[in-house]
Amino acid sequence: MRAKLSQQRIFVQGVFKFLLTFLLLFTITIGLLKAQNRTVSGKVIDQKQQPIAGATVVVKGTNLGVATNAQGAFQLAVPQGKNKLLISILGYKSQELLIGQQTQWNITLEESIIQLGEGVVVTATRTKTDLQSLPQRVQVLDKNIINNTIANDVSDVLKKNAAVDVIQYPGLLSGVGMRGFRPEFSGVNQRTLLLIDGRPAGATNLALIDMNNIERIEVLKGPASALYGSRAMGGVINLITKKSQGNITGQVYASVGSFNTTETGLALGGNISKKLDFDLSFSNFSLGQDYRLGANNIFRDALGSGKAERVNENGEITEIDDARLDGGHYVGTQYNKYSGSLRLGYQINEKWRADIKGERFFANQVNTGPDIANIIANAATPGLKDVDRYSTDVSIQGQLAPNNTLIAKAYLGVENNIRYRVSSVANSTALNTYKSGDNNNRWVGGQIQDIIQLNAHTITVGVDYQHITQDNISFSSTGEENPVSIRRPNFTLGNLGIYAQGTLRFLEERLTATIGVRYENIQYNITGTDNFESRNQNNQVLSPSLGLNFKINEQLNLHGTFGTGFTTVGVFQIAGYDERVLNDANGNPTTNADIWQGNADLENPQSTTFDVGISFQSKKTGLNADVTFFNTNFTNNVVAQVQTDANIPTPSGSGNTVRNLNTYTNAAATTLNGLEIVLSYDLGALNNYKHSLKFFANSTVILEALEIRDIFLRGEIQLEMHNVADLTINYGIRYDNLKWFSTQLSGRYVGHRFDTDWSYYLGGLTVNPNGDYADIKYPSFMVLDYSLNFKVAGQHQIGLRIANLTDENYYEKRGFNLPGRAFYLRYTLSL
């Protein structure tokens, strides 16, 4: 053990020495290169001669770039050998300029909603990078896509556009998974990382994110632990919030719809003064009555999806009727939610700026609908919960030198979930409600990032720190606080990550290579109580990555990546200890005990992935396509291990003898692989984009997705990855005359998924006499949405939206079906 710690200490010291030497050498090099830079400046305006604030001006082939200020002005150092600028902003056509000897520019951008990826700059890779040159698969859901999606929360936007897997319950609870990893909606050990502006979101539940403040969503598919550390196994979702500059603009809106749904909100942003800018948003959503389930089921009948299948461990298949409660009302699905955010930004000088942002989400007395099987059995009592989330961050960024940008950020996030138990009162229609639990998660952290530009190459080094605290409290029906369970203890989790990432460009920038590595030190601490003592453990992870993107010609690119991802193990699994003394037949204590003990040598669950693909993109023809194959080796999933009749002394030194030793081990590797396919064609290209008629499709095909899990009372077993569809397709057609009218018909197909059939497995002798484990295979489903938008007199917009057009009765999680057909009418006033 000492030798292991010594090796770890030597490794940590080596990493620090490497980074310090690395920074010193590059700082010296930058000083030598300063004299070779030249400075260009200018102003970006629209066709009405109004300044465009927030436009990105990038030296093409580098990560050097700035955003225009409130007056549309910019100033930028251009390295020797670089002669092109790329100017882009959402809502305008991107423009590429040949610099030549000119140093002063006035640039006019044309309005456009057409986005084919040209000039789109993403930050999901921790530096601003042109989307087309990235080796990684990144999908950008811009404001236009978000506005055309019928969505109540972020998970709706993702599942209807990004071909990801989602688990979603009534009553504000949802999670997402990518590339064959099952979606998760709770806990701090998830396998998809959620970020807000590049920092941890401070949320485990996607339904608690403020939608009104999102400018765009970047979906990075594939492992990214070399960039972000823990949880980035299947991918990263980066929510980019609004950062308005220039004249103050905004909108107010109101919406009414089916099931007594109402929504109101506002969003404002711009410059208060020359140096001070802001964004403000607020929204209120109310589902005023229990929603109705679908009844017509045109696609369910066409797909033959009226039955699920029970598949037991012997391979026996039994059909189960899944056409339940068609057209019925789902009791206990009403709720109200409120969210708001405020950001203030200050331009300190031409090179430095600071921002502070805060956001709040809360919803009280949220109904959490029961399993519809209980509704059918007339035995349903809805659950209740209060949810509250808030977060804030402070950031400062600027140029240490023309080729050196520093970004520093500190953040805080808190997510609180109070649960209430609802039960019937004997001989009465009244319900008894009491507070049964209080769960609180708290994130505190900071990031320092140094971006160094060397001609066409970019080097990024940085340090991340995060401290997570989880406190769980349960209560009895009399209101008394229950003792904390030693096997579900409160804990803190500390992460310190040091990383370096290089983006290298060769062959006149036709070849882009990314190479990175991250070292992570993780500290697990169990919070002690009167009943058990504090315990701690730590481990380290090294995560490498490599990516290549080769431009065959202006339209065709080959891309591929290799990388690893990981998520932390459970704190009790690595650091816990519980000793239970056994009693004899008379109830007296013996000298024998059962032990539950964490395994200090556990490895973190890890994924090793390679992907390879080819993309085609042509603005001239309006065609955009990408096909990517991915293969993941998923290893070290944590499973329980029991040694019976151990007959050894207890590790605690209590003098007792161990009867059963319960501990944890890492499972063997399994494989996850599949295809990701993106295709779109805009007929507007035939008319030079004077209008847009776009056909689009986005699909994930899972070829294999297996997981070794520890099942209650069953032990270790290899299963199909749960809640992951074998085929997911988002598709549609969108028309926009780019003036006053737009319309969209979109659909989502979700294929077969697996889940544990608990009602059968734990159903007892009458249901399952042999005690066989069984999965249930969900049927496929398909849902259509339709939207229609008119602009009147420039400032006014009226929208009609129809969700679930064919009135399907479907679910993401069996027993918790989602709403049938719903109509919404929305009015928006632009300010």
Stockholm file with secondary structure:
# STOCKHOLM 1.0

chainA/1-831         MRAKLSQQRIFVQGVFKFLLTFLLLFTITIGLLKAQNRTVSGKVIDQKQQPIAGATVVVKGTNLGVATNAQGAFQLAVPQGKNKLLISILGYKSQELLIGQQTQWNITLEESIIQLGEGVVVTATRTKTDLQSLPQRVQVLDKNIINNTIANDVSDVLKKNAAVDVIQYPGLLSGVGMRGFRPEFSGVNQRTLLLIDGRPAGATNLALIDMNNIERIEVLKGPASALYGSRAMGGVINLITKKSQGNITGQVYASVGSFNTTETGLALGGNISKKLDFDLSFSNFSLGQDYRLGANNIFRDALGSGKAERVNENGEITEIDDARLDGGHYVGTQYNKYSGSLRLGYQINEKWRADIKGERFFANQVNTGPDIANIIANAATPGLKDVDRYSTDVSIQGQLAPNNTLIAKAYLGVENNIRYRVSSVANSTALNTYKSGDNNNRWVGGQIQDIIQLNAHTITVGVDYQHITQDNISFSSTGEENPVSIRRPNFTLGNLGIYAQGTLRFLEERLTATIGVRYENIQYNITGTDNFESRNQNNQVLSPSLGLNFKINEQLNLHGTFGTGFTTVGVFQIAGYDERVLNDANGNPTTNADIWQGNADLENPQSTTFDVGISFQSKKTGLNADVTFFNTNFTNNVVAQVQTDANIPTPSGSGNTVRNLNTYTNAAATTLNGLEIVLSYDLGALNNYKHSLKFFANSTVILEALEIRDIFLRGEIQLEMHNVADLTINYGIRYDNLKWFSTQLSGRYVGHRFDTDWSYYLGGLTVNPNGDYADIKYPSFMVLDYSLNFKVAGQHQIGLRIANLTDENYYEKRGFNLPGRAFYLRYTLSL
#=GR chainA/1-831 SS CHHHHHHHHHHHHHHHHHHHHHHHHHHHHHHHHGGGCEEEEEEEECTTSCBCTTCEEEETTSSCEEECCTTSEEEEEECTTCCEEEEECTTBCCEEEECTTCCEEEEECCBCCCCSSTTCEECTTSSCEEGGGCSSEEEEECHHHHHTSCCSSHHHHHHHHSCCEEEEETTTEEEEECTTCCCBCSSSCCSEEEEETTEECSCSCGGGSCGGGEEEEEEEESCCHHHHCTTCSSEEEEEEECCCCSSCEEEEEEEEETTTEEEEEEEEEEESSSSEEEEEEEEEEEECSCCBCCCCCHHHHHHTCSEEEEEETTCCEEEEECCCSTTCBCSSCCEEEEEEEEEEEEECSSSEEEEEEEEEEEEEEEEECCCHHHHHTTCCCCEEEEEEEEEEEEEEEEEEETTEEEEEEEEEEEEEEEEEEEEECTTSSCEEEEEEEEEEEEEEEEEEEEEEEETTEEEEEEEEEEEEEEEEEEBCTTSCBCCCCTTSCCEEEEEEEEEEEEEEEETTTTEEEEEEEEEEEEEEEECCCSSSCCEEEEEEEEEEEEEEEEESSSSEEEEEEEEEEECCCCHHHHHCEEEEEEECTTSCEEEEEEEEECCTTCCCCEEEEEEEEEEEEETTTTEEEEEEEEEEEEECCEEEEEEEEEEEECTTCSSCEEEEEEEEEECCCEEEEEEEEEEEEEGGGGGTTSSEEEEEEEEEEEEEEEEEEEETTTEEEEEECTTCCSEEEEEEEEEECSSSEEEEEEEEEECCEEEECHHHHTSCTTTCTTCCCEEEEECCEEEEEEEEEEEETTTEEEEEEEESTTCCCCBSSTTCBCCCCEEEEEEEEEC
#=GC SS_cons         CHHHHHHHHHHHHHHHHHHHHHHHHHHHHHHHHGGGCEEEEEEEECTTSCBCTTCEEEETTSSCEEECCTTSEEEEEECTTCCEEEEECTTBCCEEEECTTCCEEEEECCBCCCCSSTTCEECTTSSCEEGGGCSSEEEEECHHHHHTSCCSSHHHHHHHHSCCEEEEETTTEEEEECTTCCCBCSSSCCSEEEEETTEECSCSCGGGSCGGGEEEEEEEESCCHHHHCTTCSSEEEEEEECCCCSSCEEEEEEEEETTTEEEEEEEEEEESSSSEEEEEEEEEEEECSCCBCCCCCHHHHHHTCSEEEEEETTCCEEEEECCCSTTCBCSSCCEEEEEEEEEEEEECSSSEEEEEEEEEEEEEEEEECCCHHHHHTTCCCCEEEEEEEEEEEEEEEEEEETTEEEEEEEEEEEEEEEEEEEEECTTSSCEEEEEEEEEEEEEEEEEEEEEEEETTEEEEEEEEEEEEEEEEEEBCTTSCBCCCCTTSCCEEEEEEEEEEEEEEEETTTTEEEEEEEEEEEEEEEECCCSSSCCEEEEEEEEEEEEEEEEESSSSEEEEEEEEEEECCCCHHHHHCEEEEEEECTTSCEEEEEEEEECCTTCCCCEEEEEEEEEEEEETTTTEEEEEEEEEEEEECCEEEEEEEEEEEECTTCSSCEEEEEEEEEECCCEEEEEEEEEEEEEGGGGGTTSSEEEEEEEEEEEEEEEEEEEETTTEEEEEECTTCCSEEEEEEEEEECSSSEEEEEEEEEECCEEEECHHHHTSCTTTCTTCCCEEEEECCEEEEEEEEEEEETTTEEEEEEEESTTCCCCBSSTTCBCCCCEEEEEEEEEC
//
